[in-house]
Amino acid sequence: MADEKRRTFSTTIYPTISKKFKVACVTNNENMNEVLEKLMDMYVKGEITFRNE
């Protein structure tokens, strides 16, 4: 993916979730974009799934 050009990804997120995510990333010294990319990649690969409750 190093040769790919990055592009903007935007979506709506509840403010409380967004704030908690930002705090968690700062606490863990992680870049938010990199965490989101990792989560998306893991989801695509089937490494994580979500239950609809």
N, C-alpha and C positions, 0 to 999 in steps of 0.2 A: 504494500500500500504506500510505500515511501514515494513512488513515482506519481501517485495520484494527487491531484490538486484538491485541496479542501474546499468545501462549500458550506454555506450557511444552512442551518437546520433550525426551524423555529416551530414552536407549538405553544399551546396554552397549558399552564400548570397552576394548580391552586397555590396561592401565595404562602400558605403555611408549609406546604411540602417543599416549595422552592427555598424558603428560608432555612428549613431544617437540613436540606441537601447542601446548601452553601456552607452552613456551619460545620456539617460533618466533613466536607471536603477540606475546609480550612484546618479543622482539628486533626485530620489525617494527613495534612500537607499534600493533598492531591489536587490536580487541576480538574475542574468540573467537566470540561470538554472531554478529557481523556477518560474519566470515569464513565461518562455517558457512552462514549465510543466502545469501551470495553463491555459495558452492559448490553449494548445493541449487538455486538459481535457474539457474545456468549448466547444471547437469545436466538440469533440466526443459526448458530451451530447446534442448538438444542441442549446446551449445557445448563441452561436455566429455563424453567417454565413457570407459569402463573396459574393459580386456581381461580376460577370465577366463583365467588361466594355470594 
